[in-house]
Amino acid sequence: MKAHRKLVFVCTGSDCKKSGAKSLCNELKAELGHGSLKGTCQLIKTKCMDRCKSAPLAILDDHFFKKAKATHLLEKIKLSQK
């Protein structure tokens, strides 16, 4: 298996699920699976990260993204590839 450069962690605890973590994961998975981003990142679903007021929560490059949106995360990933 080819090594990925980046790891994207998405909390899938109950509050994050209620706040859209499932759709966030689906959007990220779809975008990271093709085009220029294919093979650049690995999406990792986590258990509760105990930051429920920030739901859905994602982590990229040691940065926490509160109320994470796929578009914002993908933009950060693309910028880091340059």
C-alpha positions as protocol buffer text, in pm:
chain_id: "A"
residue {
  index: 1
  type: MET
  ca { x: 0 y: 0 z: 0 }
}
residue {
  index: 2
  type: LYS
  ca { x: 126 y: 344 z: -92 }
}
residue {
  index: 3
  type: ALA
  ca { x: 206 y: 573 z: 201 }
}
residue {
  index: 4
  type: HIS
  ca { x: -20 y: 873 z: 241 }
}
residue {
  index: 5
  type: ARG
  ca { x: 128 y: 1212 z: 313 }
}
residue {
  index: 6
  type: LYS
  ca { x: -148 y: 1347 z: 535 }
}
residue {
  index: 7
  type: LEU
  ca { x: -392 y: 1210 z: 787 }
}
residue {
  index: 8
  type: VAL
  ca { x: -738 y: 1360 z: 836 }
}
residue {
  index: 9
  type: PHE
  ca { x: -910 y: 1256 z: 1158 }
}
residue {
  index: 10
  type: VAL
  ca { x: -1287 y: 1301 z: 1187 }
}
residue {
  index: 11
  type: CYS
  ca { x: -1469 y: 1242 z: 1514 }
}
residue {
  index: 12
  type: THR
  ca { x: -1769 y: 1013 z: 1476 }
}
residue {
  index: 13
  type: GLY
  ca { x: -1894 y: 1034 z: 1835 }
}
residue {
  index: 14
  type: SER
  ca { x: -2268 y: 1080 z: 1890 }
}
residue {
  index: 15
  type: ASP
  ca { x: -2267 y: 1463 z: 1899 }
}
residue {
  index: 16
  type: CYS
  ca { x: -2048 y: 1482 z: 1589 }
}
residue {
  index: 17
  type: LYS
  ca { x: -2274 y: 1234 z: 1409 }
}
residue {
  index: 18
  type: LYS
  ca { x: -2576 y: 1451 z: 1494 }
}
residue {
  index: 19
  type: SER
  ca { x: -2388 y: 1755 z: 1362 }
}
residue {
  index: 20
  type: GLY
  ca { x: -2298 y: 1604 z: 1025 }
}
residue {
  index: 21
  type: ALA
  ca { x: -1984 y: 1393 z: 1070 }
}
residue {
  index: 22
  type: LYS
  ca { x: -2121 y: 1121 z: 844 }
}
residue {
  index: 23
  type: SER
  ca { x: -2178 y: 1356 z: 552 }
}
residue {
  index: 24
  type: LEU
  ca { x: -1842 y: 1523 z: 622 }
}
residue {
  index: 25
  type: CYS
  ca { x: -1670 y: 1184 z: 596 }
}
residue {
  index: 26
  type: ASN
  ca { x: -1862 y: 1097 z: 279 }
}
residue {
  index: 27
  type: GLU
  ca { x: -1768 y: 1426 z: 111 }
}
residue {
  index: 28
  type: LEU
  ca { x: -1403 y: 1395 z: 209 }
}
residue {
  index: 29
  type: LYS
  ca { x: -1386 y: 1032 z: 100 }
}
residue {
  index: 30
  type: ALA
  ca { x: -1535 y: 1116 z: -239 }
}
residue {
  index: 31
  type: GLU
  ca { x: -1296 y: 1405 z: -303 }
}
residue {
  index: 32
  type: LEU
  ca { x: -986 y: 1232 z: -167 }
}
residue {
  index: 33
  type: GLY
  ca { x: -1051 y: 927 z: -382 }
}
residue {
  index: 34
  type: HIS
  ca { x: -994 y: 1085 z: -722 }
}
residue {
  index: 35
  type: GLY
  ca { x: -829 y: 1365 z: -915 }
}
residue {
  index: 36
  type: SER
  ca { x: -527 y: 1554 z: -790 }
}
residue {
  index: 37
  type: LEU
  ca { x: -596 y: 1459 z: -428 }
}
residue {
  index: 38
  type: LYS
  ca { x: -601 y: 1083 z: -486 }
}
residue {
  index: 39
  type: GLY
  ca { x: -348 y: 915 z: -259 }
}
residue {
  index: 40
  type: THR
  ca { x: -247 y: 1235 z: -81 }
}
residue {
  index: 41
  type: CYS
  ca { x: -451 y: 1182 z: 236 }
}
residue {
  index: 42
  type: GLN
  ca { x: -600 y: 909 z: 446 }
}
residue {
  index: 43
  type: LEU
  ca { x: -933 y: 965 z: 620 }
}
residue {
  index: 44
  type: ILE
  ca { x: -950 y: 817 z: 969 }
}
residue {
  index: 45
  type: LYS
  ca { x: -1277 y: 802 z: 1161 }
}
residue {
  index: 46
  type: THR
  ca { x: -1227 y: 826 z: 1536 }
}
residue {
  index: 47
  type: LYS
  ca { x: -1432 y: 766 z: 1845 }
}
residue {
  index: 48
  type: CYS
  ca { x: -1536 y: 1065 z: 2053 }
}
residue {
  index: 49
  type: MET
  ca { x: -1256 y: 1320 z: 2098 }
}
residue {
  index: 50
  type: ASP
  ca { x: -1439 y: 1492 z: 2385 }
}
residue {
  index: 51
  type: ARG
  ca { x: -1480 y: 1824 z: 2204 }
}
residue {
  index: 52
  type: CYS
  ca { x: -1856 y: 1791 z: 2162 }
}
residue {
  index: 53
  type: LYS
  ca { x: -1931 y: 2165 z: 2153 }
}
residue {
  index: 54
  type: SER
  ca { x: -1714 y: 2187 z: 1841 }
}
residue {
  index: 55
  type: ALA
  ca { x: -1901 y: 1915 z: 1651 }
}
residue {
  index: 56
  type: PRO
  ca { x: -1826 y: 1796 z: 1393 }
}
residue {
  index: 57
  type: LEU
  ca { x: -1457 y: 1799 z: 1476 }
}
residue {
  index: 58
  type: ALA
  ca { x: -1170 y: 1722 z: 1239 }
}
residue {
  index: 59
  type: ILE
  ca { x: -794 y: 1728 z: 1279 }
}
residue {
  index: 60
  type: LEU
  ca { x: -548 y: 1798 z: 997 }
}
residue {
  index: 61
  type: ASP
  ca { x: -178 y: 1873 z: 1047 }
}
residue {
  index: 62
  type: ASP
  ca { x: -218 y: 1899 z: 1426 }
}
residue {
  index: 63
  type: HIS
  ca { x: -487 y: 2168 z: 1383 }
}
residue {
  index: 64
  type: PHE
  ca { x: -837 y: 2124 z: 1519 }
}
residue {
  index: 65
  type: PHE
  ca { x: -1120 y: 2228 z: 1288 }
}
residue {
  index: 66
  type: LYS
  ca { x: -1432 y: 2311 z: 1487 }
}
residue {
  index: 67
  type: LYS
  ca { x: -1766 y: 2271 z: 1313 }
}
residue {
  index: 68
  type: ALA
  ca { x: -1564 y: 2128 z: 1025 }
}
residue {
  index: 69
  type: LYS
  ca { x: -1673 y: 2166 z: 665 }
}
residue {
  index: 70
  type: ALA
  ca { x: -1542 y: 1948 z: 384 }
}
residue {
  index: 71
  type: THR
  ca { x: -1479 y: 2248 z: 159 }
}
residue {
  index: 72
  type: HIS
  ca { x: -1256 y: 2415 z: 418 }
}
residue {
  index: 73
  type: LEU
  ca { x: -1058 y: 2097 z: 488 }
}
residue {
  index: 74
  type: LEU
  ca { x: -1014 y: 2023 z: 118 }
}
residue {
  index: 75
  type: GLU
  ca { x: -893 y: 2378 z: 59 }
}
residue {
  index: 76
  type: LYS
  ca { x: -631 y: 2336 z: 335 }
}
residue {
  index: 77
  type: ILE
  ca { x: -522 y: 2001 z: 189 }
}
residue {
  index: 78
  type: LYS
  ca { x: -487 y: 2149 z: -160 }
}
residue {
  index: 79
  type: LEU
  ca { x: -287 y: 2445 z: -30 }
}
residue {
  index: 80
  type: SER
  ca { x: -50 y: 2216 z: 156 }
}
residue {
  index: 81
  type: GLN
  ca { x: 18 y: 2018 z: -164 }
}
residue {
  index: 82
  type: LYS
  ca { x: 173 y: 2320 z: -339 }
}
